[in-house]
Amino acid sequence: MTVIAEPLPRPRDVGLGFGIYVHVPFCSHRCWYCDFNAYAGADDAIPGYMAALARDAREALSSPEPLTDRPEVTSVFVGGGTPSLVPAPMLVAVLDALRSGWNLASDVEVTVECNPESADPAKLAAYLRAGVNRISFGVQSLDDALLQRLGRVHDAGTAFRAIGSARSAGFEDVNADLIFGIPGEDDDMWRASLDGVVGSGVTHVSCYGLTYEEGTPLEAWRRLGHVVPEPDDDVARRWEIADATLASAGFERYEISNWARPGRECRHNLLYWACGEYLGIGAGAHSHLACEGASVRSWTVKAPARYTSDVTARQRPVGGSERIDAPGRAAEVMFLGLRRCTGVSRQGFADLTGTDLDTRYGPVLERSLKAGLLEPTRDGYRLTARGTLVANEVVTGFLDPA
């Protein structure tokens, strides 16, 4: 890793914890909107990949350099792809390897992403026995017609049964992901999905506006005129409906797209938004680590076959890395921190950057305050209600503050 002349403060030294992300890239079917590093029809590759993943989990080969200092792990997040697609013993073996290679905190948060159609009761019970304590379901919608337009392979009934199975198995923390702004959706359809997941007993809801990512079938259909995106005003109103509906049901929004019952926030995602340190293992996984005063972001090779062969040969499957300099760190603290409802505090900014918030960004802060996009807090700044609806516009000013 390349080091910088002036060491940046180390995120874990200010109490942010340390996370591990585990990527399982296999799916039974690739959804029309998905641009993740995911692969359908590659079941034959699963055993070898999962064995490599377990070795990587134990030996931390995805780190650009050997991790001589292995901190206590406060969160583990298994994402994909569809982690629940692989046989439960293979996933449990990866979690066991993590426990043998790392010191997991006594209250470590361990999340596994599941698709409703592949999360059967036996798998959920196996996850619970292995120490998983949080399940995240890709529900996306509870309208069967809208699910088909997204290319999902489950229906609303399957989603309800999966959530019920997780609750019956003993999981206290259950998340449902939802997507709004699907072509053909109206406000009543969106309210029905919100009411449905609230009524199912989940403790956390994530709501994301549909995006048309380059290279996806949905984006191609949009360009060809076969799909017409929902108007921006309608999409913004759906977010407002989500915020009001979930608040009335006792959920508290703690980030632009995330609502939780009190005390049920996702610790792993909070680590990301606070610019904490984490190691990503698996094909295409990203890491953010501090090394000898440098803040370094790295990523593994994207192809599962290449990842498997590298790890099997005990070679580091690192595809590249980049140094984050002091201005870059400051911009990231603002870009990610303003997503949180608490915003960015002066003390938190100083702890992570070694500089003063108002000195670093005075003119940008002043412009956003005058525009009604930011408001002062007791010790910093946060987005206003209006600023939340145009968050990308607000944070862009901190990436290029000139």
N, C-alpha and C positions, 0 to 999 in steps of 0.2 A: 504493500500500500504506500502511496505517496503521502508524505507528511507536509504540514504547512508550518510556516515560520512562527506564527502566533497560535498557540494551542487554543482550541475552542473548549468551553466547559463540557464535561462529559454528562450526557443526559441522565445516566443512572445515578450520578452523584447528587442529583437534585430530587431523588425519590420517585422517578418515573417507572421504575421496574424494568423488566427485560422480557421480551416475547419471542416465541418461535412460531413461524408460519409453516405449515406443511401442505404441499400442493399435490393433489391427486387429479390428474388431468383427464380421466376417462369418463365418458358419458354414453348412455344408451342411444341418445339422439341429440343432435346439435340444434338448439333453438334458433329461430330465424334472426333474433336480435343479438346473439352472443358473439363477442369478439375476444373472449377469454382464451387462454392457452388450454384448449380442451379438444378431445378427439373421440369420435364415435366409431364403433366397429373395430376397436383395437383390443378386444378382450384377451387375445392370445398374449399380449404384451404385459398384462396385469401382473402375473406372478413374479416375473423378473424385475419389473419396475418396483413393486412393493418390497421385494427383498433388498433392492438397492436403497430404497427410501429408509428402511430400517437401519441399514449400515450407516447411511448419512446421518440419521437421527442420533446415532450413538457417537459417531466420530466427527461430526460437524465438518464434513468435507466441502460443503457448499460455502463455507467461509473462505474469502480470498487468501487468508493466511491462517495458520494454526491458532486456535483460540486457547492461549495458555491461561487466560483468566476467564473462567466460565462462571458468570454471575448466577444468582438464584433466578429461576424462571418463574415469572408471575402469571403468564398467560400462554396458552397454546391454542392455535386456531388451525383446524384442518379444513381446507377449502378446495375448490376445484373449478371446473369439472364437477363430478358427483362422487364425493367420498363414499356415500352409502351404496354405490354400485358395486364396490369391491367386496369380496367375502369378509365377514367380520373378523375372523382370525388374523387375516393379513393386516387389517388396520390396527387391531389390538397389538400385534407384534411391533408395529411402529411406535405405538405409545409406550410399550414396555421398553423398547430401545431408548426412548427419550428418558425414561426414569432411570435407566442404568447408566446413561452417559451424562446426565445433568442433575443438578439439585433443584427439584421442583418445590416451590413454596408449599407450605401445608394447606394454604387456601388457594392454590393455583386454579385459575379458570381454564377449563378445557372444553373447547367448542368443536363440534363436528357439523359441517353443512350436510344436509340431506335433501333429496328430492322425495316428495310424498310417495311416489310409486315404488321406491326401492327401500323405504324405511319400514321394514316389517318388525313386529314385536320382538322376534328373536334377536335381531341385530341391535335394536335399541337396548335390550336387556344386557347384551354383551358389552355395549359401549359403557353402560352404567357401571358394570362390574370392573371395567378397565379404568375407571376414574374419570370418565367424561361426565361433566356436570352441566353442560349447556348444549342445546340442540337448536340449529337454525334451519328452518324449512323454506325452500324456494316455492312459496305458494303462488306469488305473482298476481293472481286474480281468483275470485270465486265465481266468475261467470264463465261457463264452459265455452261459449262462442269466442270470447276474448282470449281464453287460453289457447284455443286452436289457432287464432291469428298470430299468436306469439310462437307457435310451433311447440308448445308444451305437450307432453304425452300423458299428463294426469288430468283428472277432472276435479270439480269442487268436492265431490263426495270422498274421493281418495285423500284430498288434503285434510278434510275434517277427521277422517279415520286416523291418519298419520299423527296429527296433533294429539288426538285422544289417546293413541297408543303411547306416545311419549309421556304424557301426563300420567297415564296408568302405570307406566314402568317406574315412575318415581322421579322424573326430571322436574325440578322446580323452575328452572330457567329455560324457557322455550321462546324462540323468536320466529316471526313470520315475515318474510320479504314480500312486499307488494310493489307492483309497477302501475303508475298512472299515466294517462295520456296515450293509451292504446287506441289506434284508429277504430272508430265506431263506438267508443265508450261515451257514456253520458254521466252526468252527476249522480243519478240514482244508482247506476251500476257500481260506481266507485264507492258510494256510501254503503252499498250492500256488502262489498268486499271488506270494508273497514269494520262494519258491524259484525260480520261473520267471524273474522279473526279475533276480535275482542271477545265475542261470546264463546269462542272455543277455549278460552282460558290461557292464552299466551301471555307472557310477561313482558314482551318486547316486540315492537313493530318497526320495521325499516321500510320507508316509502321512497321510491325512486322514480323520477320522470323518465319515460321511455326515450332512449337516445338511438339515433340512426348511425351506427358506427361503420366506418369505411370497410368494405370487404365482406359485410354481412348480407344475406339475402334481403333482409328488410330494407337496407339502404339502397340496394340495387332496384328493388321494386318501387321505392320512393322516386328514384331518378327516372324510372320508366313511366311514372304516373299511375302505377297499379295500386299504390298505397298513398293516401293523403294524410299527412300528419295532422294531429289536432291543433287548433289555433293556440298561439302562445297564451292568450288571455284565459282560455279554457284550462290549459295545463296549470297556470298559476292558481286559478280558482280551486282546482283539485287539491293542490298542496294546502291551500287555506282550509278546505273542507277536512282534510286529514288532521291538520293541527287542531281544529275546533272539536272534531269528533273524538279524537284520542284524549284530548284534555278533559272533555266532559266525562270520559270513561275512567279517569284517574291516572292516565299516563302523563308523564312529564317529558317534554321535548328537551334533549340535552345536546343535540347536534342538528344541523339542517334537515337531515333525512331520518333521524332516529328518535324514537319515543320509548320510554320504559316505565314500568311500575317503579316506585321509589326503591332505590337500592339494587335494581336489576339492570343497570347500565352494562354495556359490553366493555369489560376492562381492556381487552385486546385492542379494540378500535380506539378507545381513549388513548392508549399508548401511541398509536399512529398519529392521532391529531395533536398530541403533545410533543411530537418530534422525538419520541423515545427510541431506544435501541431495540432491534429485533433481528433475528436470523431467519432467513427464508430457505427452506430445503425443498427439493423437488424441481422438476423441469420448469424453467421460466420463473422461478421464485425470486423475489427481491429481498435484499437485506439492507439494514441501515446500522452501521457499527462505528464506534469510536476506536481509533487506533493511534496511539502515540500522539495525541493532540489533533488528529485529523478526523473529520466527520466524513465517512466513506459510504457511498451507496454502491451496491454491487448486484449482479443478477446472474443466475445460472443459465446454462445452455437451454434452449427452448424445446428442442426435440426430445421426447421421452426416450427414444432408442439411444441417442447420444448420451443423455444423462445416465441411463442405466449402464452403458458400457464404461463410461468414465468412472462411476462410483465402484462398479465391480472390479475395475483395475486399480482402485484406490487412487485415482487421479482426481484432482479438484475439478468439478464440472462448472467452473466459473466462466461465464461468457463475456464478462466485462465489468468494469468498475469506474467510478468517477469520484473525484474529490469534491466535497461541498465546502466552498470557502466561506469566510465570515459573512459577506453580503448575501450569499446563497442561503446560509443558515437563517439569517434574519428574515429573508423573504419567506422561507418555508414556515417559520414560526407564525408569521402573520397569515399566510395562505391557509394553513391548516387550523391554526388557533381560532380564527374568526368564524370557522364553521361551528364551533361550540357555542352554546347559548351564553356561557359565562364570558366568552370573548378572550382577549389577551390581556394579562395583567402586566404592569410595569415590572414587578418583581420576577414574574415568570420569564419575561422577555430578557431581563438582565441575567438571570440564572443560566439561560441557554445560549446567549450571544455574547455576554460580557460587555454589553453596551446599553445605553439609555434609550428607551422606546421613543420618547418625545424628541430627543436630539436626532435620532436616526431617521424618523419619519414625520417630523413636524409638519411640513407643507402638505404631505399626502393626507395626514390625519385631519388637518384643518379643512381641506377641500371636501373630504367625505363628511365631516361634521356639518359644514355649511349646507351641503346637499341633502342632509337628512338621512344619510345612509349609515352613519355611525353615531353612537351616543356614548357619552362617558359613563364609566362605572366607578365604583369607589377607588379602584386602583388600576384603571386601564380603559379599554374600549371594547364595545361589542356592536354587532350589526343591529340596526333598527328593524322593525317589521318590514318596512319598505326595502331596506338594504338586504334583508334575507331573500327576498324575491329576485334580486339582481346580484346575488353574492359574487358570481364570477366577475362581473363588471367591477365590483368594489375591490376584490383582492388583486386584480390585475395591476392596479395602481402601485401596489407594494412590490411587484416583480420588477418594475421599471420606474423607480420613484423620481426620476429627473423631471 
